Amino acid sequence: MKKLWMRAGVSINLTDDEVESILGSDNTNGVDVIKAVLLDGRFSFDGESYIPNDTVEEFIKKHGLPYDTDQEPEFDFSPFGGFTIDKEETTDGGAQEDICPVCGGAIEYGERESVDEGALYVWTCTNCRATGKAGYNEVFDGHHYCVRDGDGNPFPPENEEE
């Protein structure tokens, strides 16, 4: 598998509060809001998308590929009405195997703990350092066990009683 960077023309669908978080004077949470919107599937590829010539040239040289280095592939999705990537259907609130429920980053698994007819695996996110346990009962059933963000706080945050 080879990683190739491209610029993607994407529109995102935002609530008023999300717009404020991104464009307002205090946009310190803007990145988190955009990540959440993307993970929630509230976007569509509908604009100019391309792989810059410099990126193509560097990629071809790095991997020793026989392609023409003088090109900038363009992809125009708008005539097709754009498209959205459908999220995998889940029965556990949206958990996906090997994906951090906090930030969407990759998960590294650690020790295994046997339970009933399955197992729990301790995991750490390689991106935000969140931790938790992924449950397997012959098949993946989520990592909603003991999820903590990078600061050690429960995720999602527990509601405080008034």
FITI-966276 format. One record per residue (C-alpha): x, y, z negated; residue in one letter; residue number from 1. Coordinates in pm, whole numbers. Each point is the difference from the previous one (the first is absolute). Layout:
FITI-966276
[pt [X; Y; Z]; a; NUM]
...
end
This chain:
FITI-966276
[pt [0; 0; 0]; m; 1]
[pt [141; 341; 100]; k; 2]
[pt [-114; 331; -144]; k; 3]
[pt [-70; 270; 263]; l; 4]
[pt [-108; 349; -112]; w; 5]
[pt [-270; 187; 192]; m; 6]
[pt [-202; 316; -43]; r; 7]
[pt [-370; -82; -27]; a; 8]
[pt [-282; 249; 61]; g; 9]
[pt [-240; -75; -283]; v; 10]
[pt [-308; 179; -134]; s; 11]
[pt [-93; -56; -365]; i; 12]
[pt [-345; 35; -159]; n; 13]
[pt [18; 194; -328]; l; 14]
[pt [-226; 111; -282]; t; 15]
[pt [9; 368; -104]; d; 16]
[pt [212; -91; -304]; d; 17]
[pt [248; -189; 221]; e; 18]
[pt [27; 299; 234]; v; 19]
[pt [77; 219; -302]; e; 20]
[pt [265; -249; -120]; s; 21]
[pt [171; 4; 339]; i; 22]
[pt [-39; 360; 117]; l; 23]
[pt [-52; 188; -328]; g; 24]
[pt [265; 200; -182]; s; 25]
[pt [81; -299; -226]; d; 26]
[pt [51; -284; 245]; n; 27]
[pt [222; -212; -227]; t; 28]
[pt [-249; -289; 32]; n; 29]
[pt [-31; 36; 378]; g; 30]
[pt [211; -305; 82]; v; 31]
[pt [-198; -219; -241]; d; 32]
[pt [-329; 124; 148]; v; 33]
[pt [115; -76; 355]; i; 34]
[pt [120; -348; -105]; k; 35]
[pt [-339; -69; -163]; a; 36]
[pt [-189; 120; 310]; v; 37]
[pt [211; -222; 228]; l; 38]
[pt [-35; -301; -229]; l; 39]
[pt [-376; 61; -10]; d; 40]
[pt [-10; -9; 382]; g; 41]
[pt [-136; 355; 38]; r; 42]
[pt [205; 83; 308]; f; 43]
[pt [4; -53; 374]; s; 44]
[pt [273; 0; 262]; f; 45]
[pt [-132; 265; 236]; d; 46]
[pt [282; 234; 93]; g; 47]
[pt [336; 21; 169]; e; 48]
[pt [211; -300; -97]; s; 49]
[pt [348; -73; 132]; y; 50]
[pt [345; -137; -71]; i; 51]
[pt [255; 284; 29]; p; 52]
[pt [278; -46; 255]; n; 53]
[pt [272; 27; -268]; d; 54]
[pt [-168; -278; -197]; t; 55]
[pt [-28; -223; 309]; v; 56]
[pt [368; 55; 85]; e; 57]
[pt [117; -71; -356]; e; 58]
[pt [-222; -311; -26]; f; 59]
[pt [119; -145; 331]; i; 60]
[pt [367; 54; -88]; k; 61]
[pt [-41; -136; -355]; k; 62]
[pt [-160; -324; 119]; h; 63]
[pt [196; -37; 326]; g; 64]
[pt [-315; -9; 212]; l; 65]
[pt [4; 26; 382]; p; 66]
[pt [-263; 277; 27]; y; 67]
[pt [33; 346; 157]; d; 68]
[pt [112; 247; -269]; t; 69]
[pt [-139; 300; 191]; d; 70]
[pt [-367; -39; -89]; q; 71]
[pt [-255; 131; -248]; e; 72]
[pt [-299; -237; -1]; p; 73]
[pt [-329; 185; -56]; e; 74]
[pt [-331; -146; -115]; f; 75]
[pt [-325; 194; 38]; d; 76]
[pt [-277; -167; -199]; f; 77]
[pt [-252; 284; 36]; s; 78]
[pt [-160; -112; 332]; p; 79]
[pt [-105; -315; -181]; f; 80]
[pt [-157; 198; -284]; g; 81]
[pt [299; -66; -222]; g; 82]
[pt [-4; -299; -229]; f; 83]
[pt [21; -92; -365]; t; 84]
[pt [177; -302; -137]; i; 85]
[pt [-256; -221; -172]; d; 86]
[pt [97; -95; -350]; k; 87]
[pt [4; -363; -104]; e; 88]
[pt [-327; -100; -168]; e; 89]
[pt [60; -95; -363]; t; 90]
[pt [-219; -118; -285]; t; 91]
[pt [210; 147; -280]; d; 92]
[pt [-30; 377; 35]; g; 93]
[pt [240; 32; 293]; g; 94]
[pt [311; -177; -131]; a; 95]
[pt [232; -128; 272]; q; 96]
[pt [275; -253; -47]; e; 97]
[pt [353; 148; -17]; d; 98]
[pt [-138; 360; -4]; i; 99]
[pt [24; 224; -308]; c; 100]
[pt [-347; 106; -120]; p; 101]
[pt [144; 330; -129]; v; 102]
[pt [182; 139; 305]; c; 103]
[pt [-26; -259; 280]; g; 104]
[pt [371; -83; -11]; g; 105]
[pt [159; -344; 21]; a; 106]
[pt [-1; -229; -304]; i; 107]
[pt [291; -208; -129]; e; 108]
[pt [-100; -307; -198]; y; 109]
[pt [173; -124; -314]; g; 110]
[pt [-72; -274; -249]; e; 111]
[pt [-294; -239; 30]; r; 112]
[pt [-248; -78; -275]; e; 113]
[pt [-224; -307; 34]; s; 114]
[pt [-368; 53; -76]; v; 115]
[pt [-289; -247; 42]; d; 116]
[pt [9; -121; 363]; e; 117]
[pt [220; 283; 125]; g; 118]
[pt [273; 241; -102]; a; 119]
[pt [80; 360; -82]; l; 120]
[pt [312; 158; 147]; y; 121]
[pt [154; 311; -156]; v; 122]
[pt [52; 266; 268]; w; 123]
[pt [170; 339; 39]; t; 124]
[pt [-68; 249; 276]; c; 125]
[pt [315; 84; 196]; t; 126]
[pt [-136; 350; 68]; n; 127]
[pt [-160; 142; -319]; c; 128]
[pt [133; -260; -250]; r; 129]
[pt [-354; -90; -116]; a; 130]
[pt [-25; -344; -161]; t; 131]
[pt [-267; -264; -48]; g; 132]
[pt [-85; -362; 50]; k; 133]
[pt [-132; -154; 322]; a; 134]
[pt [-246; -282; -49]; g; 135]
[pt [-2; -307; 219]; y; 136]
[pt [-266; -267; -24]; n; 137]
[pt [118; -214; 286]; e; 138]
[pt [-30; 324; 204]; v; 139]
[pt [75; 364; -82]; f; 140]
[pt [-278; 160; -209]; d; 141]
[pt [146; 343; -70]; g; 142]
[pt [247; 183; -214]; h; 143]
[pt [-252; 154; -231]; h; 144]
[pt [154; -156; -309]; y; 145]
[pt [181; 238; -235]; c; 146]
[pt [73; 259; 274]; v; 147]
[pt [214; 289; -121]; r; 148]
[pt [129; 302; 195]; d; 149]
[pt [369; 93; 13]; g; 150]
[pt [-31; 176; -339]; d; 151]
[pt [-150; -307; -169]; g; 152]
[pt [-358; 133; -14]; n; 153]
[pt [-294; -234; 76]; p; 154]
[pt [-123; 20; 361]; f; 155]
[pt [-265; 93; 78]; p; 156]
[pt [-8; 233; -304]; p; 157]
[pt [-228; -121; -273]; e; 158]
[pt [-303; 222; -74]; n; 159]
[pt [23; 169; -337]; e; 160]
[pt [-312; -26; -216]; e; 161]
[pt [-147; 333; -106]; e; 162]
end
